[in-house]
Structure formats: structure tokens, C-alpha cells
Amino acid sequence: MLERQILKYLYSNYPLAIFMILLLSAMQSSVVLNDENVGKIFYWFFGLFILQGLRFLDYYNYRWRYQSEIYSIYEMFRNFRLGAIFTGVFLGAFPVLVIDTVTITDMVFIAFVFAGITAASITSLGVDRLSLTLFLATSLLPLLFCFFSIGGYMPNIMASMIFLFMIYLIVNGNRFRKQIVANVELTSEALQGKKALLNRQLISELIVEIQTAYLDKQLTLKLFDNVLEEIINLSGVQYGFICQVEQRSAYELSSKVLVNLGGLNLTQLNGDALKVDELNLRPLSLEAYISQVIISRKNIEVDHIEVFEGEPRTMVIGNLFGIPLLANGKVIAVIGFVDLYDTNLEERIVFLNPLFQTIERILSNFSYGELERALEGGLDK
């Protein structure tokens, strides 16, 4: 969360930073331009312009990926830092290219421009210590060495001032970063608290809805379908299902899929005399792990299991979190969630435990065959 907010802050300043670098570089070039360095400055500015164009494309790449919420934090940080480093290298190359063709007054003017650009970088790069440090080092150190190479009292003092200025910017940048990070963390905590409060409210509403339907004898498959859909929306998982089970022995069980959202093929979990050994013939399959949930009577979270989608059946690799619902020490139902990408399903679902407990209490009032008839409207319970 913090890294994503830092990236958002860094890229939000990108267009303005790119524009100001090009504008100030153009103004700087126009001041020191003469017949001796016109070629060098032209090629230098052309290269800088191309680089900033690539950075601008990277900005739009981030914007597009941010909206689709599909992007690698590592990749975007890498792109941003490379852009900052190469920009610093290009800026630092300018005084090196023109030092033999300009006066000391021109060099002081260049230092003045660099002071403005690097000071402004605190606000655009300060939240990322590495980007700021590399940008300052690559842009200011060449200027520092240029003044030292000129020689004399004033150039040496200028070089010393540039070094001290760079250290000051790095220290001040760290302070700025701490303030921004603290603000981001506070904002993140506030958003998480607001989301948690909203989730608790939605869970309470679902619990009341289920209890009311039970008391009014209005339990239906559609109700459980809607409840499971809300659970999926709250947790963000891709697939969910509820199946009622009856463990006849250690080797045999009955199972009926009541609700299945997302399109998983669960035909292997439907049957009145399912053999546990047969369910475990494919040890990495969904049905094998569901049988383990039933036998162990414990939550199970497993990564990289084999699941099937749709008709005809297509096998994909997913991650499972199975929850047994108990009555009198026996498993009466299983709620399962499958996600093809996320491997931390329990963390996303644990806050729904009060809802699962309510479903467990409701289902415990029905026997195996009785529940299906009740949900289909055939039993006045």
C-alpha cells in the first residue's frame, strides 16, 4: 500500500517536472550559446528532449496500468529511477560540454539554474531517497568538478558551496520523505478503518437478512446465491461455492453443491455415495482438498491446486481456502473460495467469520436431504 502511494505521488509530479526541465534547459542554453558550442548544445538538447519524451511515455504507461490496477511496483520504480538517473546525467553533462567555450560568468549562471532545478527536485523526488540521491549526484558532481578544474579562489568556493548544497538537499529530502510517508500511512490507516467499518456494516446486514429469512421461513437458493455473491464482492476472490455434506463414514460421504458462483466445474462434489479414496485419486484436485476439509474439520488453505472451469472442462491452477461448517462435531457443509492469482485468501476472508457462523447455525437446523428441499421451497421449516 505504501509503495503504491509513493509511486502515485512520484508520477503525479512527472509532467510538470519534465516541462520545467525542458524549459529551464532551453533558457539556459540560449544564454550560453555561441558559435563555438552551438553544435554541442544542439545535440545535447536534442538528446535531453528525446529522454524527456520517453519519460512522458512512461508516465502514460503508469497512468494506464494504474487505472487497470495491473502493474508491477518493482518495474514502475525501476522505470522511474532510470528516468531520474539519465536526466541527471544529461544535465550534469551540460557544464562539461561547454566549460571550454563559456566565461566564468556563464558558469555561475549555469550553477544558478542547476540550483533551481535540484532544489525543486525535493518536492518531485523527495519521497524516493534513491531517485533523489542519484539525480543530485549525477547532475551536481560534474558541475562541482568543472568549477574545481577552472581553479582560483572564487571557483573553488563555488565548488565547495555546490557540494554543501547537495548534502543539504539530500538531508532535507530525507526529512521531506519522512513527512510524506507519515501522511501516506495516516491516510492509508484512515481508508482501511473506513473500509473495515463499511464491511462490518455490510456483514451485519447480511446476517440480519439470513436470520430474517430463516425466521420467516423464506430461505431459498437465491438468497444463498446473493449472500455468496456479496461475500465474493467483499473479499475480492474469483470463485465461491457452498456444498452441503454428510459424512457417512471415514470412507464415504454425501455431497450436494447448493451454490456455485464463478463457473467452476464441481460435478465431482455431487453424489450420495462419494468414496473418499476416489476423491483423492488426483491428490492436487479441488475435490481431494475438500475431502480433507471434511475429514479434518479444519480450515484449509492450499496454493496451486487443480480446478476445472466451465463446459467442456478446462483445467487451471488456482488457490483454495476451504471452511467447514459444523454441527454436533460433524461437518454439515463446506464453503470454498478459489482464486487463480492471490495466495493469501484467508487474510481476505477472515473478517467474514461472523457471517459464516450465522450460516453454520442456520444450516445446523436441517438434515442433509431436508436442506435442499427447504431451499427449493418444498419444506415449510
HUPECOR-V316244 format. One record per residue. N is the residue number from 1. SS is DSSP state (H for helix, E for strand, - for the rest). OMEGA is omega in degrees with one decimal (NA if undefined). BURIAL is # if it has 9 or more other C-alpha atoms within 8 Angstrom, else .. Layout:
n,ss,omega,burial
N,SS,OMEGA,BURIAL
N,SS,OMEGA,BURIAL
This chain:
n,ss,omega,burial
1,-,-178.5,.
2,H,-179.0,#
3,H,179.4,.
4,H,178.2,.
5,H,177.3,#
6,H,177.0,#
7,H,179.5,#
8,H,179.1,.
9,H,-179.0,#
10,H,-176.2,#
11,H,178.5,#
12,H,179.7,.
13,-,-172.0,#
14,H,-174.8,#
15,H,-179.4,#
16,H,179.8,.
17,H,179.1,#
18,H,-179.6,#
19,H,-177.6,.
20,H,177.7,.
21,H,179.3,#
22,H,-178.7,#
23,H,-178.7,.
24,H,178.1,#
25,H,178.0,#
26,H,178.7,#
27,H,178.3,.
28,H,-179.0,#
29,H,-178.4,#
30,H,-178.7,.
31,H,-174.3,.
32,H,-177.0,.
33,-,173.5,#
34,-,-175.0,.
35,-,-175.7,.
36,-,-173.8,.
37,-,-175.2,#
38,H,179.9,#
39,H,179.8,.
40,H,-177.4,#
41,H,179.7,#
42,H,-178.6,.
43,H,178.1,.
44,H,-178.2,#
45,H,177.5,#
46,H,177.3,.
47,H,178.1,.
48,H,-179.9,#
49,H,178.0,#
50,H,-179.7,.
51,H,-179.8,#
52,H,174.1,#
53,H,177.0,.
54,H,177.0,.
55,H,178.7,#
56,H,175.3,#
57,H,176.6,.
58,H,177.0,#
59,H,179.2,#
60,H,174.5,.
61,H,177.8,.
62,H,-179.5,#
63,H,-179.1,.
64,H,-179.5,.
65,H,179.5,#
66,H,179.5,#
67,H,178.6,.
68,H,178.5,.
69,-,177.8,.
70,-,177.5,.
71,-,179.6,#
72,-,178.4,.
73,H,179.6,#
74,H,-177.8,.
75,H,-177.7,.
76,H,174.9,#
77,H,179.1,#
78,H,179.9,.
79,H,-178.1,#
80,H,-177.5,#
81,H,176.5,#
82,H,177.2,.
83,H,179.4,#
84,H,-178.8,#
85,H,-177.3,#
86,H,174.7,#
87,H,176.6,#
88,H,179.3,#
89,H,179.8,#
90,H,179.2,#
91,H,-179.9,#
92,H,-179.8,#
93,H,-174.7,#
94,H,179.9,#
95,H,178.2,#
96,H,-178.3,#
97,H,-171.6,#
98,H,-172.6,#
99,-,-178.2,#
100,-,-174.2,.
101,-,-178.5,.
102,-,179.4,#
103,-,177.6,.
104,H,177.0,.
105,H,177.3,.
106,H,179.7,#
107,H,177.2,#
108,H,177.5,.
109,H,177.4,.
110,H,178.3,#
111,H,178.1,#
112,H,178.5,.
113,H,179.8,#
114,H,178.4,#
115,H,178.9,.
116,H,-178.5,.
117,H,-176.6,#
118,H,176.7,#
119,H,178.7,.
120,H,-179.0,.
121,H,177.5,#
122,H,-177.4,#
123,H,-177.4,.
124,H,-177.2,#
125,H,-170.9,#
126,-,-177.5,#
127,-,177.5,#
128,-,-173.5,#
129,H,-176.5,#
130,H,179.6,.
131,H,-178.6,#
132,H,-177.3,#
133,H,-179.0,#
134,H,178.6,#
135,H,-179.8,#
136,H,-178.1,#
137,H,-176.5,#
138,H,-178.9,#
139,H,-173.8,#
140,H,-177.7,#
141,H,176.0,#
142,H,177.8,#
143,H,178.1,#
144,H,-179.0,#
145,H,176.7,#
146,H,179.1,#
147,H,176.6,#
148,H,-177.7,#
149,H,178.6,.
150,H,180.0,.
151,-,-178.7,.
152,-,-174.4,.
153,H,-176.7,.
154,H,177.1,.
155,H,178.6,#
156,H,176.4,#
157,H,177.5,.
158,H,179.6,#
159,H,179.2,#
160,H,179.4,#
161,H,178.4,.
162,H,179.3,#
163,H,179.4,#
164,H,178.6,.
165,H,178.9,.
166,H,178.2,#
167,H,179.4,.
168,H,-179.5,.
169,H,179.7,#
170,H,179.5,#
171,H,-179.8,.
172,H,177.1,#
173,H,177.3,#
174,H,178.1,#
175,H,178.5,.
176,H,-180.0,#
177,H,-180.0,#
178,H,179.2,#
179,H,-179.5,.
180,H,-179.9,#
181,H,178.0,#
182,H,178.3,.
183,H,179.0,.
184,H,-179.8,#
185,H,177.8,#
186,H,178.5,.
187,H,179.5,.
188,H,178.8,#
189,H,179.2,.
190,H,179.3,.
191,H,178.8,.
192,H,177.4,.
193,H,178.7,.
194,H,179.1,.
195,H,179.4,.
196,H,178.6,.
197,H,178.7,.
198,H,178.8,.
199,H,178.5,#
200,H,178.6,.
201,H,179.4,.
202,H,178.3,.
203,H,178.4,#
204,H,179.1,#
205,H,178.4,.
206,H,178.8,#
207,H,178.6,#
208,H,-179.5,.
209,H,-179.6,.
210,H,-179.2,#
211,H,178.8,#
212,H,179.1,.
213,H,179.1,#
214,H,-179.3,#
215,H,179.2,.
216,-,179.7,.
217,-,-178.0,.
218,-,177.3,.
219,-,179.2,#
220,-,175.0,#
221,H,179.7,#
222,H,177.9,.
223,H,179.4,#
224,H,175.8,#
225,H,178.9,#
226,H,179.3,.
227,H,180.0,#
228,H,177.4,#
229,H,176.9,#
230,H,177.8,.
231,H,179.4,#
232,H,178.7,#
233,H,-178.9,.
234,H,-175.3,.
235,H,179.9,.
236,-,178.0,.
237,-,-174.8,#
238,-,-174.5,#
239,E,176.0,#
240,E,178.4,#
241,E,174.9,#
242,E,176.0,#
243,E,175.6,#
244,E,-177.8,#
245,E,173.7,#
246,E,-178.5,#
247,E,-176.7,#
248,-,178.0,.
249,-,178.4,.
250,-,-174.8,.
251,-,-173.5,.
252,E,178.3,#
253,E,173.8,#
254,E,-176.9,#
255,E,178.3,#
256,E,177.8,#
257,E,-178.9,#
258,E,-177.4,#
259,E,179.6,#
260,E,-179.2,#
261,E,177.2,#
262,-,175.3,.
263,-,175.0,.
264,E,175.2,#
265,-,-174.1,#
266,-,-178.0,.
267,H,-179.6,.
268,H,-179.3,.
269,H,176.9,#
270,-,178.0,#
271,E,-178.5,#
272,E,180.0,.
273,E,-178.6,.
274,E,178.5,#
275,E,-179.4,#
276,H,179.4,#
277,H,179.7,.
278,H,177.1,.
279,H,-177.5,#
280,-,179.3,#
281,-,174.0,.
282,-,-170.0,.
283,-,179.9,.
284,-,-175.4,#
285,E,178.5,#
286,H,-177.3,#
287,H,178.4,#
288,H,-179.4,#
289,H,175.3,#
290,H,176.7,#
291,H,176.3,#
292,H,176.0,#
293,H,-178.0,#
294,H,-176.6,#
295,H,-177.0,.
296,H,-177.2,.
297,-,179.6,#
298,-,173.1,.
299,-,177.8,#
300,E,172.8,#
301,E,-175.0,#
302,E,177.1,.
303,E,172.1,.
304,E,173.8,.
305,E,179.2,#
306,E,175.6,#
307,E,-178.2,#
308,E,178.6,#
309,E,165.2,#
310,-,177.7,#
311,-,-3.2,.
312,-,-173.6,.
313,-,177.2,.
314,E,-177.2,.
315,E,174.2,.
316,E,178.4,#
317,E,-178.4,#
318,E,-179.7,#
319,E,-171.3,#
320,E,167.1,#
321,E,-177.5,#
322,E,-176.9,#
323,E,176.3,#
324,E,173.2,#
325,E,-169.7,#
326,E,171.0,#
327,E,-178.1,#
328,-,176.6,.
329,-,179.8,.
330,E,177.9,.
331,E,179.6,#
332,E,179.3,#
333,E,177.0,#
334,E,171.8,#
335,E,-177.7,#
336,E,177.2,#
337,E,-179.0,#
338,E,175.7,#
339,E,-176.6,#
340,-,-173.2,#
341,-,-174.6,.
342,-,-179.1,.
343,-,-179.6,.
344,-,-174.4,.
345,H,-176.8,#
346,H,179.4,.
347,H,-177.9,.
348,H,-172.3,#
349,H,-171.9,#
350,H,-178.2,.
351,H,179.8,.
352,H,-176.9,#
353,H,177.9,.
354,H,178.1,.
355,H,178.4,#
356,H,178.8,#
357,H,177.1,#
358,H,177.6,#
359,H,179.2,#
360,H,-179.9,#
361,H,179.8,#
362,H,-176.2,#
363,H,-179.2,#
364,-,179.8,#
365,-,-178.0,.
366,-,172.6,.
367,-,-172.9,.
368,H,-178.2,#
369,H,-176.9,.
370,H,-176.1,#
371,H,-178.4,#
372,H,178.9,#
373,H,179.8,#
374,H,-178.4,#
375,H,178.1,#
376,-,176.4,#
377,-,-177.4,#
378,-,-177.7,.
379,-,177.9,#
380,-,-175.0,.
381,-,NA,.
